[in-house]
Amino acid sequence: MTGAQAAPEPRVHRTPAEIGDAVRALRADGRRIAFVPTMGALHAGHSELMRQARSAGDDVAIVVSIFVNPLQFGPNEDLARYPRPLEADLAACRDEGVALVFLPGVADMYPEGADTTVGPGALGGQLEGAVRPGHFAGVLTVVAKLFHIVAPDVAYFGEKDYQQLVLITRMVRDLNFPLRVVPVPTVREADGLALSSRNVYLSPDDRARAATLHRALRAGADAAAGGPAAVLAAAGRVLAEQDALEMDYLELRDAELGTDPEPGPARLLVAARLGATHLIDNIGLDLAPTGNDRATIG
């Protein structure tokens, strides 16, 4: 009697030297390296990143990093309680055919005395950067280090963290990293809520309220023919129906997150708090020609 063959367990490496040796061995075997950086607490959105990586070709080997990066957490944020279900994360990597998992500790990534960081530029202080000062310096620093350690050919990032995606893509361009960044569309629950590791913090009632963010974004996108003012007004009306939301921002930007978007591709971005949980989401839309409307609320 025969059955389906179990997927092999990914090989786990905990130091930069170990993962570097393992990646070089894969390259010597003719493999290209597809990289998915994560902070763990993997969900279907992460699995989609891995599936996209796997679809890049039979010669691709997938490397996933799992590292809760302290540098991107503010002093009053959730570093200590951030979920760390390692066994489930490794099982998810196995199910998606991951070859290597990089599982460093803080001392591996930030040896004693390390104080060099990557500056995110002006955009790093806007939107999420205004709500969470220093966040994107922490993100870009750890991603730059991971790129140097893993040396991938291609790296996959979700559009749910759209500002992060834009900043990482700029860093790759500006600092001449020899790799390609591939965006992957946001994976959502049936009611539209964007998948996030932080969703586990939400009570059942707040979980239902959180879906308001996507409804607001959809309303804004549906109003795109009316121009920026119509987009923001439509989204704002939906958000105003849910008084449990503490708004951080609702902004309409161009696709590169510049202000004053012109007709064409644009992004509507929203962030709000439900209790202690910070939620973000965004949607792409095609903006119709209009006048000089200011594209922000909040």
N, C-alpha and C positions, 0 to 999 in steps of 0.2 A: 504494500500500500504506500502510495506516495502522496505528498501534499505540497502546498506552496512552500518554497524555501524561505526561511526567515531572513530578513534583511540583516546584513552584517552590522555589528556595533561600530559606531565611529570611534576612531582612535583619539583619545583625549591627551592633550599636552598642556602643561601648566606654566612653562617658562618661554620667553621669546626665543631662546636658543633651541629648545626642543621643537617648537612649531616651525621655526626656520629650517631646521634640518629635514623635518617631515615634508615641508613644501618643496624643498629642493629635490628630494627623492621623487616626488610626484612629477616634477618638471623633467627630471632625467628619464622618466618613463613616458615622456611625450604628452603629459597632461597639461591643460590650461587650468588656471585657478580662478574660480568664481567665489566671491567672498560675501558673506552676510553678517555684518556686525550687529550684535544685539546686547541687551542688558538682561536677557533671560526672561522668565515668566512667559514662555513662548505660547502664542495663540495662532489661530488660523491665518492671521495676517503675516506672521513670520513664516508659516508653512508655505504661503503663496510666494514669498520671496525665494525660498529654497526651490520651489517648483519652477519658478522662472529661471533660476540659475541652472537647474538640471536640464531645462529645455534648450540651453545654449549650444549643446552638442555632445556627442558621445565621448569626446576627449576631455570633457570638463570634470574637474574634481571640485566638490563644494567644501569650503571651509567656513565654519560658523564660529564666531567668538561670543562668549558669554562673560560679560564683565559689567558689574554695577559700578559705574564710574563716579567716584565721589566728587570729582572736579566740576561736574555739571549740576550738582545739587546746591541750593542755597542753604543758609543756616537754619531756616525754619521749614525746610522741605522734608520729604519722606524717605531719606536715605536709609535710616535704621529699619523702617518697616517695609521697604520695597520688597515685593515677593521674590523668593529665591527657590522655586521648586525644581531642584537640580535633576532629580531622577526623571521627572516628567519631561523636562527640557531635553535630556539626552535621548529619551524615547522618541520625542518628536523629530530630533535630528536623525535618528536611525530610520524612522519611517519615511523620511524624505531623501534617503540615500546620501547623507552627508558623510564625507570621507574623514574629515578632521574637525575636532572641536578644540578651540583654544580657550582655556579656562584659567586665566592668570589671577593672581592675587594683587592687592593694591601695591604691595612692595615690588612686585614684578613689573608693574606698569609705571610706578613712580618711585624709583629708588631714592633713598635718603639724600637730600640736597638738591633734588630735581626742582627747578623753578622756571623752566622755559615753557611758555604757552604760545598758542597760535591766536592772533587777534582776528576777530571776524569782520572788522571794518564797520562802517556806519550802519549797515543793515542789522548787525548783531546787537545794536542797542534799541531796535524798534520791535513792535509787536511782542513776541515772546521775550525778546531781549529787554524790553522795557518792564515787563511784568516780573521777569526773573533775571535781574542783573548778573552778568558774568556767566550765564548759562551756556551761551554759544562759544565762548572761549574754552570752556570745559569740553564741549562736544567736539569742536574742531581739533583740540589738542589730542584727545584720545583717538579720534579717527585718524589723524595724521600718523600717530604712533603705530596704530594697527596697520595702516597701509604700509609703513616701512617694515614692520615685522613680518607680515603675511605676504607682501609683494604680489597682490592679485593682478590678474589681467582685467577683471571686471568686478564691480561691486554693486550690490542691489540695495536700494533704499525705498521705503514706502512714501507715497504722496501724502499720507495722513500727517506726517511731520513735514509740511511743505517748506516752511522757512528753513528748517534743517537741511532739506534736500537742496534747496537753492544755494545755501552757504557752502555745503560740501562740494557741490559741483563747481562753484567759483574757486574754492581752495584748490581743487584738482587742476583747474585751468591756470590759476595764478602762480601756483608753486610747481607746475610742470610735473605732476605725478604721472607716471606712465601707465595709466589705467583709464577705463571708461566707467562712468557712473550711469546705471540704468534705473530709471524711476519705475515704480510698480504701483498701479492704482490702489486706492484704499479698499480694504476688505471690511464689510459692514455686516451687522446683525440684520435680521429680517425687517426690523423697524427703522433701519437706517443708521443706528448708532455705530460710529467708527470703533473697530476693535482696538483695545488698548489694554496693556497690562494693569493699568490703574483702575480699570472698570471693576475689579474685584473689591475695591473699597466702597462701592456704591451700595446703599441699602436698596431693597426692592422698589420702594417708592421713588428714590432718587434715580434708580436705573431707568424707570419709565420717563421721568422728567428729562433725563439726559438726551433722549431722542429728539427733544425740541430743537437741539442745535442743528441736526440734519434737516429737519422740516423747515427751519428758517433759511438755511442755505438753498434748499430746493426752491423755496418761494422767491428768494433773491434771483436765482438763476432764471426762473420762469419770467421774471420781469425785465430781463436784460435788454429787450427791445426798446424799453423806455429810457435807457441810459443809466448812469451811475446813481442819480437821486432815486430813481424808481427801484433799483436793485436794493439799495440800503433801506429804503422805506418799507419795502415788502418784507425783507428779512427782519427788520426791527419790530414790525407789527407782530410777527410770530413769537419772537423772543419776549415781547412785553406781556404775552399771555401767560408766561410761566414766571411768577414772582419769586420762586425759590432760587432762580438763577442769579448769581452775583456776577454781572458782566465785567470782563476785563477789556475786551475790545471787539468791535465788529468793523472790519475795514475791507475796502475794495482796492486792489492793487493790480498793476499789470502782471504779466506772467513771470517776470523777473523780480517782482515785489517792489518795483519802483512806484512812487506816488503819482497821482494824477494820471490814471490809466487812459490811454487813447482807445478809439474803437478797435476791436479785435479781441484776441485772447486775453483774459483777465482771471484773477483769483479773488474770490470772496472768502475771507478768513474770519473765524470767530473763536473766542476763548471765554470761558466762564467757569465759575466755581459752584459746586454743589456741596455744601458743607466744607470739608477740608480737601475735597478732591478737585483738582484743576483739570479741565477738559478742553481739548482743542479740536477743531475740524476745519475743513475748507472744501471748496468746490470750484472747478473750472467753469468758465462761461465765456460766451462771445458777446462782447459789449457793442451795442449799437452806437452810431454817431450821435453826439449830443453837445450841449454847451459846456461851460466851465463849472461843472458841479464838483463840490469837494467830496472826495470819496472816503469818508470816514464817519463813524458814529462812536461816541463814547469818550 
